[in-house]
């Protein structure tokens, strides 16, 4: 753990801290919900943008969860790293988890 990857872009700041041990503290409820919602076992891998717990699925799919949203960071670890480092695309809201919240920034099917 402790690998910190930051964006190259000054316009779109992004980062991911890979630290599975730190990321796994206090996330049992989140992991159960994610596995139930997406039909895959998801394991904590770290923290995206300094505050959002991040997970990787058995298929390689990478996601983060925030206050009221689940985001796809990439369909693979490589795609997630590309998003963080180059900012070549936006994150994608894959599920709104708080009643009344609107998708941020966009939402479409997985």
MOPAC internal coordinates of N, CA, C and O (Angstrom, degrees):
PM7 1SCF
backbone

  N    0.0000 0     0.00 0     0.00 0    0    0    0
  C    1.4285 1     0.00 0     0.00 0    1    0    0
  C    1.5206 1   111.68 1     0.00 0    2    1    0
  O    1.2310 1   121.14 1   -11.01 1    3    2    1
  N    1.3056 1   115.42 1   168.99 1    3    2    1
  C    1.4471 1   121.11 1   176.93 1    5    3    2
  C    1.5182 1   115.00 1    97.35 1    6    5    3
  O    1.2310 1   119.67 1  -173.25 1    7    6    5
  N    1.3417 1   118.23 1     6.75 1    7    6    5
  C    1.4623 1   120.95 1   177.50 1    9    7    6
  C    1.5239 1   108.41 1   -81.07 1   10    9    7
  O    1.2310 1   120.09 1   -62.17 1   11   10    9
  N    1.3364 1   117.44 1   117.83 1   11   10    9
  C    1.4630 1   122.95 1  -177.24 1   13   11   10
  C    1.5207 1   109.24 1  -111.44 1   14   13   11
  O    1.2310 1   120.54 1   -61.69 1   15   14   13
  N    1.3360 1   116.57 1   118.31 1   15   14   13
  C    1.4633 1   122.68 1   179.79 1   17   15   14
  C    1.5238 1   107.30 1  -111.67 1   18   17   15
  O    1.2310 1   120.79 1   -51.89 1   19   18   17
  N    1.3427 1   116.09 1   128.11 1   19   18   17
  C    1.4674 1   121.15 1  -177.80 1   21   19   18
  C    1.5244 1   110.75 1  -119.13 1   22   21   19
  O    1.2310 1   121.14 1   -19.47 1   23   22   21
  N    1.3335 1   115.42 1   160.53 1   23   22   21
  C    1.4616 1   121.21 1   179.66 1   25   23   22
  C    1.5220 1   111.46 1   -72.79 1   26   25   23
  O    1.2310 1   122.28 1   -24.17 1   27   26   25
  N    1.3403 1   113.23 1   155.83 1   27   26   25
  C    1.4618 1   120.80 1   172.90 1   29   27   26
  C    1.5203 1   110.66 1   -86.77 1   30   29   27
  O    1.2310 1   120.61 1   157.22 1   31   30   29
  N    1.3281 1   116.43 1   -22.78 1   31   30   29
  C    1.4528 1   123.06 1  -173.67 1   33   31   30
  C    1.5222 1   111.64 1   -82.06 1   34   33   31
  O    1.2310 1   120.59 1   -47.93 1   35   34   33
  N    1.3198 1   116.48 1   132.07 1   35   34   33
  C    1.4594 1   120.86 1   174.82 1   37   35   34
  C    1.5349 1   110.46 1   -81.84 1   38   37   35
  O    1.2310 1   120.17 1   157.44 1   39   38   37
  N    1.3424 1   117.28 1   -22.56 1   39   38   37
  C    1.4629 1   121.64 1  -179.29 1   41   39   38
  C    1.5267 1   111.63 1   -78.19 1   42   41   39
  O    1.2310 1   119.91 1   143.47 1   43   42   41
  N    1.3214 1   117.79 1   -36.53 1   43   42   41
  C    1.4634 1   122.02 1  -177.39 1   45   43   42
  C    1.5176 1   108.99 1  -122.57 1   46   45   43
  O    1.2310 1   121.12 1   -92.31 1   47   46   45
  N    1.3070 1   115.46 1    87.69 1   47   46   45
  C    1.4585 1   119.71 1  -179.31 1   49   47   46
  C    1.5263 1   109.70 1   -72.07 1   50   49   47
  O    1.2310 1   120.76 1   -46.73 1   51   50   49
  N    1.2977 1   116.16 1   133.27 1   51   50   49
  C    1.4495 1   122.08 1   179.57 1   53   51   50
  C    1.5220 1   107.69 1  -156.32 1   54   53   51
  O    1.2310 1   121.07 1   -25.92 1   55   54   53
  N    1.3108 1   115.57 1   154.08 1   55   54   53
  C    1.4534 1   119.79 1   177.05 1   57   55   54
  C    1.5196 1   108.83 1  -159.22 1   58   57   55
  O    1.2310 1   121.54 1   -16.52 1   59   58   57
  N    1.3112 1   114.65 1   163.48 1   59   58   57
  C    1.4583 1   120.19 1   170.99 1   61   59   58
  C    1.5184 1   107.56 1  -142.38 1   62   61   59
  O    1.2310 1   121.54 1   -48.50 1   63   62   61
  N    1.3088 1   114.65 1   131.50 1   63   62   61
  C    1.4571 1   121.94 1   177.09 1   65   63   62
  C    1.5141 1   107.23 1  -106.58 1   66   65   63
  O    1.2310 1   120.72 1   -66.28 1   67   66   65
  N    1.3264 1   116.23 1   113.72 1   67   66   65
  C    1.4580 1   120.75 1   178.08 1   69   67   66
  C    1.5250 1   107.92 1   -85.35 1   70   69   67
  O    1.2310 1   120.89 1   -69.27 1   71   70   69
  N    1.3132 1   115.90 1   110.73 1   71   70   69
  C    1.4543 1   122.13 1   177.94 1   73   71   70
  C    1.5297 1   107.51 1  -157.04 1   74   73   71
  O    1.2310 1   120.26 1  -100.12 1   75   74   73
  N    1.3390 1   117.10 1    79.88 1   75   74   73
  C    1.4612 1   120.97 1  -175.10 1   77   75   74
  C    1.5253 1   114.36 1   -58.79 1   78   77   75
  O    1.2310 1   119.98 1   146.76 1   79   78   77
  N    1.3120 1   117.65 1   -33.24 1   79   78   77
  C    1.4635 1   119.62 1  -178.84 1   81   79   78
  C    1.5234 1   109.63 1   -68.55 1   82   81   79
  O    1.2310 1   120.25 1   131.20 1   83   82   81
  N    1.3245 1   117.13 1   -48.80 1   83   82   81
  C    1.4670 1   121.12 1   177.78 1   85   83   82
  C    1.5275 1   110.44 1   -62.49 1   86   85   83
  O    1.2310 1   120.46 1   138.33 1   87   86   85
  N    1.3222 1   116.73 1   -41.67 1   87   86   85
  C    1.4567 1   121.39 1  -176.73 1   89   87   86
  C    1.5245 1   112.68 1   -67.49 1   90   89   87
  O    1.2310 1   119.88 1   155.76 1   91   90   89
  N    1.3200 1   117.84 1   -24.24 1   91   90   89
  C    1.4542 1   119.82 1  -175.32 1   93   91   90
  C    1.5277 1   114.17 1   -87.05 1   94   93   91
  O    1.2310 1   120.10 1   178.18 1   95   94   93
  N    1.3202 1   117.42 1    -1.82 1   95   94   93
  C    1.4659 1   118.14 1   179.44 1   97   95   94
  C    1.5296 1   110.32 1   -78.13 1   98   97   95
  O    1.2310 1   121.21 1   -57.27 1   99   98   97
  N    1.3161 1   115.29 1   122.73 1   99   98   97
  C    1.4594 1   121.15 1   175.60 1  101   99   98
  C    1.5133 1   116.00 1    74.90 1  102  101   99
  O    1.2310 1   119.24 1  -155.16 1  103  102  101
  N    1.3235 1   119.05 1    24.84 1  103  102  101
  C    1.4704 1   120.04 1  -175.45 1  105  103  102
  C    1.5305 1   113.66 1  -115.22 1  106  105  103
  O    1.2310 1   119.45 1  -166.85 1  107  106  105
  N    1.3123 1   118.65 1    13.15 1  107  106  105
  C    1.4630 1   120.86 1  -176.42 1  109  107  106
  C    1.5301 1   111.68 1   -55.46 1  110  109  107
  O    1.2310 1   119.80 1   135.05 1  111  110  109
  N    1.3297 1   117.99 1   -44.95 1  111  110  109
  C    1.4671 1   120.82 1  -179.69 1  113  111  110
  C    1.5177 1   111.22 1   -64.42 1  114  113  111
  O    1.2310 1   120.20 1   137.67 1  115  114  113
  N    1.3353 1   117.22 1   -42.33 1  115  114  113
  C    1.4676 1   120.72 1   178.49 1  117  115  114
  C    1.5219 1   110.95 1   -62.06 1  118  117  115
  O    1.2310 1   119.98 1   134.98 1  119  118  117
  N    1.3113 1   117.65 1   -45.02 1  119  118  117
  C    1.4586 1   121.12 1  -178.63 1  121  119  118
  C    1.5236 1   111.33 1   -62.02 1  122  121  119
  O    1.2310 1   120.23 1   138.35 1  123  122  121
  N    1.3253 1   117.16 1   -41.65 1  123  122  121
  C    1.4612 1   120.44 1   178.29 1  125  123  122
  C    1.5256 1   110.76 1   -64.08 1  126  125  123
  O    1.2310 1   120.38 1   135.41 1  127  126  125
  N    1.3251 1   116.87 1   -44.59 1  127  126  125
  C    1.4696 1   120.17 1   179.71 1  129  127  126
  C    1.5150 1   111.01 1   -62.09 1  130  129  127
  O    1.2310 1   120.40 1   134.35 1  131  130  129
  N    1.3314 1   116.84 1   -45.65 1  131  130  129
  C    1.4577 1   120.72 1  -178.29 1  133  131  130
  C    1.5243 1   111.07 1   -62.88 1  134  133  131
  O    1.2310 1   120.26 1   135.78 1  135  134  133
  N    1.3187 1   117.11 1   -44.22 1  135  134  133
  C    1.4675 1   120.39 1   179.14 1  137  135  134
  C    1.5247 1   110.70 1   -62.07 1  138  137  135
  O    1.2310 1   120.73 1   138.97 1  139  138  137
  N    1.3276 1   116.20 1   -41.03 1  139  138  137
  C    1.4605 1   120.78 1   178.40 1  141  139  138
  C    1.5294 1   111.26 1   -67.10 1  142  141  139
  O    1.2310 1   120.19 1   134.20 1  143  142  141
  N    1.3298 1   117.24 1   -45.80 1  143  142  141
  C    1.4687 1   121.61 1  -177.18 1  145  143  142
  C    1.5246 1   113.01 1   -67.36 1  146  145  143
  O    1.2310 1   119.83 1   143.80 1  147  146  145
  N    1.3345 1   117.92 1   -36.20 1  147  146  145
  C    1.4628 1   120.46 1  -171.28 1  149  147  146
  C    1.5261 1   114.16 1  -112.04 1  150  149  147
  O    1.2310 1   120.15 1   176.83 1  151  150  149
  N    1.3338 1   117.32 1    -3.17 1  151  150  149
  C    1.4574 1   120.26 1   174.91 1  153  151  150
  C    1.5206 1   114.52 1    68.42 1  154  153  151
  O    1.2310 1   120.49 1  -156.33 1  155  154  153
  N    1.3158 1   116.67 1    23.67 1  155  154  153
  C    1.4660 1   121.74 1   177.87 1  157  155  154
  C    1.5152 1   108.38 1  -139.20 1  158  157  155
  O    1.2310 1   120.76 1   -28.27 1  159  158  157
  N    1.3156 1   116.16 1   151.73 1  159  158  157
  C    1.4536 1   119.55 1   171.55 1  161  159  158
  C    1.5176 1   108.02 1   -77.25 1  162  161  159
  O    1.2310 1   120.78 1   -51.96 1  163  162  161
  N    1.3237 1   116.12 1   128.04 1  163  162  161
  C    1.4617 1   121.70 1   178.72 1  165  163  162
  C    1.5180 1   108.78 1  -116.67 1  166  165  163
  O    1.2310 1   121.19 1   -44.49 1  167  166  165
  N    1.3193 1   115.32 1   135.51 1  167  166  165
  C    1.4578 1   121.46 1  -179.94 1  169  167  166
  C    1.5195 1   109.66 1  -114.86 1  170  169  167
  O    1.2310 1   120.34 1   -39.35 1  171  170  169
  N    1.3391 1   116.95 1   140.65 1  171  170  169
  C    1.4622 1   119.33 1   178.49 1  173  171  170
  C    1.5299 1   111.09 1   -67.50 1  174  173  171
  O    1.2310 1   121.03 1   -42.37 1  175  174  173
  N    1.3430 1   115.64 1   137.63 1  175  174  173
  C    1.4706 1   119.01 1   177.82 1  177  175  174
  C    1.5199 1   112.45 1  -120.90 1  178  177  175
  O    1.2310 1   119.91 1   161.71 1  179  178  177
  N    1.3210 1   117.78 1   -18.29 1  179  178  177
  C    1.4524 1   118.47 1  -178.39 1  181  179  178
  C    1.5121 1   112.38 1   162.18 1  182  181  179
  O    1.2310 1   121.45 1    31.00 1  183  182  181
  N    1.3335 1   114.82 1  -149.00 1  183  182  181
  C    1.4582 1   122.20 1  -176.20 1  185  183  182
  C    1.5241 1   108.84 1  -132.53 1  186  185  183
  O    1.2310 1   120.82 1   -52.08 1  187  186  185
  N    1.3307 1   116.04 1   127.92 1  187  186  185
  C    1.4634 1   121.85 1   178.13 1  189  187  186
  C    1.5285 1   108.47 1   -97.02 1  190  189  187
  O    1.2310 1   120.49 1   -40.78 1  191  190  189
  N    1.3106 1   116.68 1   139.22 1  191  190  189
  C    1.4693 1   124.59 1   178.32 1  193  191  190
  C    1.5273 1   112.23 1    48.98 1  194  193  191
  O    1.2310 1   121.08 1  -136.03 1  195  194  193
  N    1.3051 1   115.54 1    43.97 1  195  194  193
  C    1.4672 1   125.47 1   172.00 1  197  195  194
  C    1.5229 1   115.96 1    67.45 1  198  197  195
  O    1.2310 1   119.49 1   176.69 1  199  198  197
  N    1.3493 1   118.58 1    -3.31 1  199  198  197
  C    1.4613 1   116.55 1  -176.62 1  201  199  198
  C    1.5116 1   116.57 1  -149.53 1  202  201  199
  O    1.2310 1   119.04 1   168.85 1  203  202  201
  N    1.3228 1   119.44 1   -11.15 1  203  202  201
  C    1.4579 1   120.24 1  -173.25 1  205  203  202
  C    1.5228 1   111.31 1  -106.25 1  206  205  203
  O    1.2310 1   120.01 1   -61.06 1  207  206  205
  N    1.3417 1   117.58 1   118.94 1  207  206  205
  C    1.4619 1   120.47 1   178.89 1  209  207  206
  C    1.5294 1   110.65 1   -55.95 1  210  209  207
  O    1.2310 1   120.95 1   -42.27 1  211  210  209
  N    1.3226 1   115.78 1   137.73 1  211  210  209
  C    1.4673 1   122.07 1  -177.06 1  213  211  210
  C    1.5211 1   109.81 1  -120.08 1  214  213  211
  O    1.2310 1   121.53 1   -32.72 1  215  214  213
  N    1.3110 1   114.68 1   147.28 1  215  214  213
  C    1.4595 1   121.40 1  -174.84 1  217  215  214
  C    1.5243 1   110.12 1  -135.85 1  218  217  215
  O    1.2310 1   121.04 1   -26.14 1  219  218  217
  N    1.3190 1   115.63 1   153.86 1  219  218  217
  C    1.4589 1   121.37 1   172.67 1  221  219  218
  C    1.5217 1   107.27 1  -123.33 1  222  221  219
  O    1.2310 1   120.80 1   -44.34 1  223  222  221
  N    1.3295 1   116.07 1   135.66 1  223  222  221
  C    1.4609 1   122.30 1   179.02 1  225  223  222
  C    1.5234 1   109.76 1   -89.19 1  226  225  223
  O    1.2310 1   121.03 1   -16.21 1  227  226  225
  N    1.3070 1   115.63 1   163.79 1  227  226  225
  C    1.4689 1   120.52 1   177.32 1  229  227  226
  C    1.5238 1   111.53 1   -55.93 1  230  229  227
  O    1.2310 1   120.25 1   149.33 1  231  230  229
  N    1.3252 1   117.12 1   -30.67 1  231  230  229
  C    1.4646 1   121.89 1  -179.94 1  233  231  230
  C    1.5236 1   112.85 1   -76.96 1  234  233  231
  O    1.2310 1   120.04 1   168.92 1  235  234  233
  N    1.3501 1   117.52 1   -11.08 1  235  234  233
  C    1.4580 1   121.86 1  -178.31 1  237  235  234
  C    1.5154 1   113.18 1   103.19 1  238  237  235
  O    1.2310 1   120.42 1   170.11 1  239  238  237
  N    1.3206 1   116.80 1    -9.89 1  239  238  237
  C    1.4581 1   123.35 1  -179.11 1  241  239  238
  C    1.5300 1   109.13 1   -62.44 1  242  241  239
  O    1.2310 1   119.74 1   -43.20 1  243  242  241
  N    1.3456 1   118.11 1   136.80 1  243  242  241
  C    1.4668 1   122.60 1  -176.95 1  245  243  242
  C    1.5282 1   109.02 1  -118.01 1  246  245  243
  O    1.2310 1   120.97 1   -47.22 1  247  246  245
  N    1.3283 1   115.76 1   132.78 1  247  246  245
  C    1.4546 1   120.50 1  -179.29 1  249  247  246
  C    1.5237 1   110.24 1  -140.83 1  250  249  247
  O    1.2310 1   121.09 1   -15.63 1  251  250  249
  N    1.3189 1   115.53 1   164.37 1  251  250  249
  C    1.4603 1   122.48 1   174.85 1  253  251  250
  C    1.5202 1   107.52 1  -133.65 1  254  253  251
  O    1.2310 1   121.17 1   -25.09 1  255  254  253
  N    1.3330 1   115.38 1   154.91 1  255  254  253
  C    1.4569 1   118.86 1   177.92 1  257  255  254
  C    1.5221 1   108.99 1  -121.20 1  258  257  255
  O    1.2310 1   121.78 1   -36.17 1  259  258  257
  N    1.3169 1   114.19 1   143.83 1  259  258  257
  C    1.4529 1   120.26 1   180.00 1  261  259  258
  C    1.5092 1   110.36 1  -132.26 1  262  261  259
  O    1.2310 1   120.40 1    10.67 1  263  262  261
  N    1.3136 1   116.84 1  -169.33 1  263  262  261
  C    1.4668 1   120.63 1  -177.49 1  265  263  262
  C    1.5278 1   111.41 1   -75.62 1  266  265  263
  O    1.2310 1   121.07 1   -94.66 1  267  266  265
  N    1.3189 1   115.55 1    85.34 1  267  266  265
  C    1.4635 1   119.94 1   178.77 1  269  267  266
  C    1.5122 1   114.57 1   105.55 1  270  269  267
  O    1.2310 1   119.50 1   179.61 1  271  270  269
  N    1.3226 1   118.55 1    -0.39 1  271  270  269
  C    1.4664 1   120.99 1  -178.07 1  273  271  270
  C    1.5174 1   111.62 1  -141.13 1  274  273  271
  O    1.2310 1   121.56 1   -27.97 1  275  274  273
  N    1.3219 1   114.62 1   152.03 1  275  274  273
  C    1.4692 1   122.68 1   165.72 1  277  275  274
  C    1.5195 1   105.67 1  -114.27 1  278  277  275
  O    1.2310 1   120.33 1   -46.16 1  279  278  277
  N    1.3385 1   116.98 1   133.84 1  279  278  277
  C    1.4596 1   121.65 1  -178.05 1  281  279  278
  C    1.5157 1   110.89 1  -119.61 1  282  281  279
  O    1.2310 1   120.88 1   -36.67 1  283  282  281
  N    1.3059 1   115.93 1   143.33 1  283  282  281
  C    1.4569 1   120.65 1   170.59 1  285  283  282
  C    1.5226 1   108.07 1   -90.86 1  286  285  283
  O    1.2310 1   120.95 1   -55.15 1  287  286  285
  N    1.3220 1   115.79 1   124.85 1  287  286  285
  C    1.4630 1   120.38 1   175.81 1  289  287  286
  C    1.5149 1   110.73 1   -93.80 1  290  289  287
  O    1.2310 1   120.23 1   154.21 1  291  290  289
  N    1.3352 1   117.16 1   -25.79 1  291  290  289
  C    1.4556 1   120.94 1   177.48 1  293  291  290
  C    1.5098 1   111.40 1   175.34 1  294  293  291
  O    1.2310 1   120.76 1   -24.72 1  295  294  293
  N    1.3054 1   116.15 1   155.28 1  295  294  293
  C    1.4709 1   120.85 1   177.35 1  297  295  294
  C    1.5189 1   111.14 1   -79.04 1  298  297  295
  O    1.2310 1   121.10 1   175.32 1  299  298  297
  N    1.3229 1   115.50 1    -4.68 1  299  298  297
  C    1.4616 1   122.32 1   176.08 1  301  299  298
  C    1.5248 1   107.82 1  -152.27 1  302  301  299
  O    1.2310 1   120.87 1   -13.23 1  303  302  301
  N    1.3192 1   115.95 1   166.77 1  303  302  301
  C    1.4612 1   119.86 1   176.66 1  305  303  302
  C    1.5285 1   110.27 1   -62.42 1  306  305  303
  O    1.2310 1   120.72 1   143.71 1  307  306  305
  N    1.3226 1   116.23 1   -36.29 1  307  306  305
  C    1.4693 1   120.19 1   178.41 1  309  307  306
  C    1.5296 1   111.20 1   -61.86 1  310  309  307
  O    1.2310 1   120.11 1   135.23 1  311  310  309
  N    1.3274 1   117.39 1   -44.77 1  311  310  309
  C    1.4700 1   120.65 1   177.80 1  313  311  310
  C    1.5281 1   111.34 1   -63.31 1  314  313  311
  O    1.2310 1   120.41 1   139.04 1  315  314  313
  N    1.3383 1   116.83 1   -40.96 1  315  314  313
  C    1.4662 1   120.47 1   179.31 1  317  315  314
  C    1.5262 1   110.78 1   -63.21 1  318  317  315
  O    1.2310 1   120.27 1   136.85 1  319  318  317
  N    1.3145 1   117.09 1   -43.15 1  319  318  317
  C    1.4661 1   120.27 1   177.95 1  321  319  318
  C    1.5225 1   111.08 1   -64.41 1  322  321  319
  O    1.2310 1   120.06 1   140.92 1  323  322  321
  N    1.3247 1   117.49 1   -39.08 1  323  322  321
  C    1.4595 1   121.17 1   177.31 1  325  323  322
  C    1.5300 1   110.30 1   -61.50 1  326  325  323
  O    1.2310 1   120.18 1   137.80 1  327  326  325
  N    1.3182 1   117.27 1   -42.20 1  327  326  325
  C    1.4593 1   121.25 1   177.50 1  329  327  326
  C    1.5276 1   110.65 1   -59.38 1  330  329  327
  O    1.2310 1   120.66 1   133.79 1  331  330  329
  N    1.3221 1   116.33 1   -46.21 1  331  330  329
  C    1.4667 1   120.63 1  -177.84 1  333  331  330
  C    1.5231 1   111.36 1   -67.28 1  334  333  331
  O    1.2310 1   120.26 1   131.46 1  335  334  333
  N    1.3223 1   117.10 1   -48.54 1  335  334  333
  C    1.4681 1   120.71 1  -171.84 1  337  335  334
  C    1.5217 1   112.61 1   -75.37 1  338  337  335
  O    1.2310 1   119.99 1   133.44 1  339  338  337
  N    1.3413 1   117.63 1   -46.56 1  339  338  337
  C    1.4612 1   119.47 1  -173.51 1  341  339  338
  C    1.5243 1   113.77 1  -100.12 1  342  341  339
  O    1.2310 1   120.17 1   159.08 1  343  342  341
  N    1.3221 1   117.28 1   -20.92 1  343  342  341
  C    1.4641 1   119.62 1  -176.77 1  345  343  342
  C    1.5090 1   112.17 1    62.81 1  346  345  343
  O    1.2310 1   120.29 1  -150.24 1  347  346  345
  N    1.3357 1   117.05 1    29.76 1  347  346  345
  C    1.4590 1   121.75 1  -173.69 1  349  347  346
  C    1.5228 1   113.47 1   -71.93 1  350  349  347
  O    1.2310 1   120.01 1   168.98 1  351  350  349
  N    1.3089 1   117.58 1   -11.02 1  351  350  349
  C    1.4644 1   120.74 1   177.56 1  353  351  350
  C    1.5192 1   107.95 1  -152.60 1  354  353  351
  O    1.2310 1   120.61 1   -14.32 1  355  354  353
  N    1.3310 1   116.45 1   165.68 1  355  354  353
  C    1.4589 1   121.54 1   179.13 1  357  355  354
  C    1.5148 1   110.38 1   -85.52 1  358  357  355
  O    1.2310 1   121.21 1   -22.82 1  359  358  357
  N    1.3233 1   115.29 1   157.18 1  359  358  357
  C    1.4526 1   118.59 1   168.58 1  361  359  358
  C    1.5133 1   107.37 1   -64.67 1  362  361  359
  O    1.2310 1   120.96 1   -17.12 1  363  362  361
  N    1.3097 1   115.76 1   162.88 1  363  362  361
  C    1.4570 1   120.21 1  -178.73 1  365  363  362
  C    1.5201 1   108.74 1  -127.56 1  366  365  363
  O    1.2310 1   120.46 1   -55.54 1  367  366  365
  N    1.3292 1   116.73 1   124.46 1  367  366  365
  C    1.4508 1   121.46 1   175.72 1  369  367  366
  C    1.5252 1   107.69 1   -72.96 1  370  369  367
  O    1.2310 1   120.63 1   -56.16 1  371  370  369
  N    1.3226 1   116.41 1   123.84 1  371  370  369
  C    1.4627 1   119.26 1   179.88 1  373  371  370
  C    1.5175 1   112.29 1  -106.07 1  374  373  371
  O    1.2310 1   120.70 1   163.86 1  375  374  373
  N    1.3406 1   116.27 1   -16.14 1  375  374  373
  C    1.4561 1   118.85 1   176.99 1  377  375  374
  C    1.5207 1   109.70 1  -162.13 1  378  377  375
  O    1.2310 1   121.48 1   -42.15 1  379  378  377
  N    1.3241 1   114.78 1   137.85 1  379  378  377
  C    1.4553 1   121.39 1   172.01 1  381  379  378
  C    1.5201 1   106.41 1   -92.46 1  382  381  379
  O    1.2310 1   120.25 1   -54.31 1  383  382  381
  N    1.3293 1   117.13 1   125.69 1  383  382  381
  C    1.4614 1   120.24 1  -175.32 1  385  383  382
  C    1.5269 1   113.81 1  -110.35 1  386  385  383
  O    1.2310 1   119.72 1   174.77 1  387  386  385
  N    1.3169 1   118.14 1    -5.23 1  387  386  385
  C    1.4609 1   121.62 1   178.34 1  389  387  386
  C    1.5286 1   109.25 1  -112.14 1  390  389  387
  O    1.2310 1   120.19 1   -53.30 1  391  390  389
  N    1.3096 1   117.23 1   126.70 1  391  390  389
  C    1.4706 1   119.52 1   179.47 1  393  391  390
  C    1.5209 1   111.44 1   -54.58 1  394  393  391
  O    1.2310 1   121.16 1   -48.66 1  395  394  393
  N    1.3243 1   115.39 1   131.34 1  395  394  393
  C    1.4579 1   120.85 1   177.73 1  397  395  394
  C    1.5160 1   115.58 1    86.78 1  398  397  395
  O    1.2310 1   119.85 1   167.86 1  399  398  397
  N    1.3254 1   117.89 1   -12.14 1  399  398  397
  C    1.4704 1   120.02 1   178.90 1  401  399  398
  C    1.5200 1   109.47 1   -73.81 1  402  401  399
  O    1.2310 1   121.01 1   -31.65 1  403  402  401
  N    1.2991 1   115.67 1   148.35 1  403  402  401
  C    1.4648 1   120.79 1   176.06 1  405  403  402
  C    1.5183 1   108.24 1   -98.74 1  406  405  403
  O    1.2310 1   119.66 1   -30.98 1  407  406  405
  N    1.3373 1   118.25 1   149.02 1  407  406  405
  C    1.4666 1   120.62 1   179.79 1  409  407  406
  C    1.5134 1   111.19 1   -56.55 1  410  409  407
  O    1.2310 1   121.01 1   -42.55 1  411  410  409
  N    1.3349 1   115.67 1   137.45 1  411  410  409
  C    1.4559 1   120.84 1   176.52 1  413  411  410
  C    1.5150 1   109.23 1  -133.39 1  414  413  411
  O    1.2310 1   118.80 1   -51.46 1  415  414  413
  N    1.3254 1   119.89 1   128.54 1  415  414  413
  C    1.4617 1   127.09 1    -9.89 1  417  415  414
  C    1.5150 1   112.94 1   -83.43 1  418  417  415
  O    1.2310 1   119.70 1   150.58 1  419  418  417
  N    1.3233 1   118.17 1   -29.42 1  419  418  417
  C    1.4627 1   121.76 1   176.95 1  421  419  418
  C    1.5153 1   107.52 1  -141.06 1  422  421  419
  O    1.2310 1   121.48 1   -13.94 1  423  422  421
  N    1.3245 1   114.77 1   166.06 1  423  422  421
  C    1.4562 1   118.60 1   178.03 1  425  423  422
  C    1.5140 1   108.65 1  -141.13 1  426  425  423
  O    1.2310 1   121.15 1   -45.53 1  427  426  425
  N    1.3140 1   115.40 1   134.47 1  427  426  425
  C    1.4536 1   120.97 1   169.73 1  429  427  426
  C    1.5144 1   107.43 1  -152.61 1  430  429  427
  O    1.2310 1   120.64 1    -6.70 1  431  430  429
  N    1.3198 1   116.39 1   173.30 1  431  430  429
  C    1.4584 1   119.17 1  -175.15 1  433  431  430
  C    1.5189 1   111.56 1   -75.20 1  434  433  431
  O    1.2310 1   121.01 1   -29.06 1  435  434  433
  N    1.2902 1   115.67 1   150.94 1  435  434  433
  C    1.4570 1   123.39 1  -179.10 1  437  435  434
  C    1.4787 1   111.89 1   -74.63 1  438  437  435
  O    1.2310 1   120.10 1   180.00 1  439  438  437

